[in-house]
Amino acid sequence: MPVIAGSDAHIVFARAISLVFGYIYFITWSLSFYPQPLLNWRRKSTQGLAIDFPTCNVLGFISYTISTAAFLYSPTIQSQYAYRHPLSPETTVRFNDFVFAAHGAVLCVITYSQFFPTIWSFKVGSRQRASRVVLGIFWGSILVVLLTIILVRTHGKDGGNDPSGWAWIDVIYSFGYVKLLCTVVKYCPQVYANYKRKSTEGWSINQILLDFTGGILSLAQLLIDSALQADWSGLTGNPVKLGLSNVSMIFDIIFITQHYILYRARPTPPRYPAEDEWEGEQRPLITSEN
């Protein structure tokens, strides 16, 4: 693949484009968190939204916040990254990635809280609860991170500070992979719910359009940054950012197809069977008495 070379003017221009792309995708991705909770608020209902989506988002974005913060502000993680990626020792994580992650975590918690009638007084399906699959992934992901910490403490060299063995950067990578896993899983129940109802009623398409735009720009920024470093290991060194862009865009295309082609102009369904039928028996992540 080509790299960006030539005059200093070309390099400065490429860096400027990367910076602009970074802030534009930060804005579009950040805005994508608002349409769904606002739609829930206008409808005074969460029906049509599979609760697995915000459940995964809460875990995913808290993990992503920890990951980006470590790459930006931890000298230990930065030095370990440089050791493992000598050809491109500078991480491609940027400040706007961290702000986006932290902002997203807050909005995801707000959206998840809308499933509690005692807080918002919204109409919630009688069995709108996280599926067993998602609950397994939720607690399993936390367990994997804890096991990674134990491995670093017990088998890492110099208490995990030597990157040639188990090191603290592996813990940070585990947080990143939790975010990637949550991104892959969180969309599936919503795709299924839309399919069962033959409708996207209650699911905001605006968040998908914003997310799709942000995904394209995020991928473009990552490609430019790696080209500037003349080493494409910058892509493999930041697999979470690359994976997030690709996976999200694939599901965005599916949702766009459902909304504008497959289930266009269909009447509002009288009930939301998919929310009751997904995974058969379901259990809440946090039980509460209403």
N, C-alpha and C positions, 0 to 999 in steps of 0.2 A: 504494500500500500504506500502511496506517496506521503512525503513529509513536507512540512512547510519550510522552505528554504529561500534564500535570495537576499534581497536588500533588507536593511533594518526597517525600512518603511513597511514592507510586506509583513514582517514579524509584528511590528507595532499594530498594524491594522488587524491582523489575525487575533492578537490579544484583546483588542478593543471589541471585536465581534464576539469573542468568547465571553467577555464581561457583560456585554449587552444581552446576549442570549441567556446568560446566567440569571440576570435580574428579571428578564421578561418571563422565563419559565418559573422563577420564584414567585412572581406576581400571579401568573395564571394558575399554577398549582396551589398557591395559597388561597386564591379565590374559590378554587374548586371545592373547598371544605364547607362553604357557606350555603350553596343551593339546597342541599338535602335537609339540614336542620331548619332552614327557613321554610321549606316546603312542609315539613312536619308541623311547624308552628302555625302556618296558615291553615292547614287542614285540621289542626288539633288532633292529629292521629299519626301513628307510626306504621299503620297498615300499608302494605305494599313494599316495605323495606324489610328485608331479611335481617334479623338481629345478628346473625353470624358476621355480617359485614362490619358493623361498628365494633363488635367484640374483637375481631382480628385486628382492626385498625388501632384500637387502644394499645394492644400488645406490640403491634408492629411499629407504631410511631414512637412509643416510649423507647423501644430498642434502638430505633434509628437515631433518636436524639442522643442516646448514650454513645453510639458508634461515631457519629459525626463530631460530637464534642471531644471525644478522645483523640481522634485524628487531628483536630485543630489545636487543642490546648495541652495535650500531654506530651512532654519531651520524650518520655520513655517510649510511647507508642510511635512517635515520629521517627525516633532513631531505629527502632526495630523494623519499621516499614522500610526505611532506607537500606538497612542491612539485607533484607529479603528481596529488595528490588533495586539493585545497584545501578542499573541502567536508567532508571527513572526514580530517583530517591525522594522526590517531592510528591506527596500525595495529591491527588486531584480533587479532594474534598475541599469545598470552599465555604466561606462564612455564610453565604446565602443558603447552602445546604443545611447548615445547623439551624438557622432561623426558621427555615421552612419546616424542618422536622419538629422543632419545639412548638411552633405555632400549630402544626397539624395535630400534635398530641393533645393540646388543649381542646381544639375543636372536636376531636374524636371522642374525648371524654364527655363533652357537652352533648353530642349526638347520642352516645350510649345512654346518658342519663335520661333522655327523653322516653325511654322504654319503662321508666318508673312513674306510674300515675301519681304517686304521692309527691313527686317533685313538680311535674308539669301539668298534671291532670289531663294528659292526652289519652285518646282511645288506643288501647293496646290489645292485640289479639290474645285470646285466653291461653293460647299455647305458643305465644311468640317468645320462645326461649332458645338459647344457644344449643346447637345440635351436639350430639355426643362426639362426633368427629372433631368439631371445632374446640370443644372442651378438652379433648385429648391432646390436640395440637397446642392449645393454650398452656396447659400444665406441663405437657411434655417438653415444650420449648424452654420453659423456666428450668426444668430439671436438667436439660442439656447444658444450659449456661452454667448452672451450679456445678455439674460434673466437670466441665471444662476448667472452672476455677480450681477445683480440687486437683485435677491433673497438673495444672500449672504449679500449684503449691507443693505437690508431692513429687512430681517428676521433672519439673523445670529446673534448668541450671541457674544458679545464682538467684534463687527465689523467683524465677520467671523473668529475670532481667536480661538473660542471654538469649537472643533470638534464634540461635542455632538449634534449640530444642523447643519444648513446650514453653511458651512465653505469653506475656499479658496481651500481646497483639492477637493471639488466638482467641482470647476471651472476647475481645472487641469484634473480631471476625464472626464469632458465634452470634453476637447481637445483630450483626449485619445480616447473617443468614436467616435469623428469626424473622427479620423484617421482610426478606425476600420470600420466605415460606408463607408468611401471612398475606403477602400480596397475591401469591399464586392461588391460595385457598379462598380468600375472602370473597372473590367474585363469583365463584362457582354456585353457592346457594342462591345468589340473586339471579343469575342466569336461569337457574332451574325454576325459581319462583315466577319469573316473567314467563317462562315457557308453559308452566302449568296453568297460569291464569290467562295466558294469551293476551297479556297486557303489561304495560310498563307504568300503569297508574300507581302513584305513590313513590316512584323511583325517579329522581331528578336527572333528566338528560343533560341539563346545563353543566352539572358537575363533570359529566363524561366528556363533553366538548372541551371544557377547560383542561381537563386532565390529559386529553389526547394532544392538545396543543403544547402543553408543558412537557410531555414525554418526547415529542419530536425535538424541541429545543434543547432539552437536557442531553439527549443523545448527540446532537450536533455539537454542543459544548464539549462533551467528553472526547469526541473525535478530534476537535480542534486542539484541545489541550494536549492530547497524546501526540498529535502531529508536531506541535511546537517543541515537544521534548525529543522528537526524532526517535521515539521508541514506543511501540504499541503495547508494551507490557503495562503501560498506564491503564489500558483497558482491563487487563486481567488483574491488575493490582487493585482495581475498584470494581469488583464483580457485582456488588450490590447496586450501584448506580446504573451500570449497564443492564443488569437483569430487570431492575424496576422499570426502566424505559421500555424495554421490549415486551415484558409480560403485560404491563398496564395497557400498552397500545393495542395488543392483540385483543384483550377483553373489551377495550373501548370500542373497537370495530364491531365486536359482537353486539354490544349494547346499542350502538348506533343503528345496526342492522335490525335489531328487534324493534326499536322505537320508530324508525322512519320507514321500514319496509314490511317486516313480518306482521307487526301488530298495530299498524297505522290506522287511526280513525276507528278503532274498535270501541264499542260501548264500555263504560266502566263496569267491571264485574261486580255482582252483588255481594260477594264475599271473597276471602283470600285463602283458598284452600291450601295453597302451597306452603303458607306459613304454618299451618297445622300439620301438614303431611310430610314436610321435609325431615328426613331421617327417622320417621315414625315417632318413637318416644324421644322426648327432648327434656333437658334439664337446664335450669338457670345457672348462670355463672355465679351470681350472687342472689340468694333467696331473700325475699322480703315479704312481709305481710302488708297487703294493701287495705 
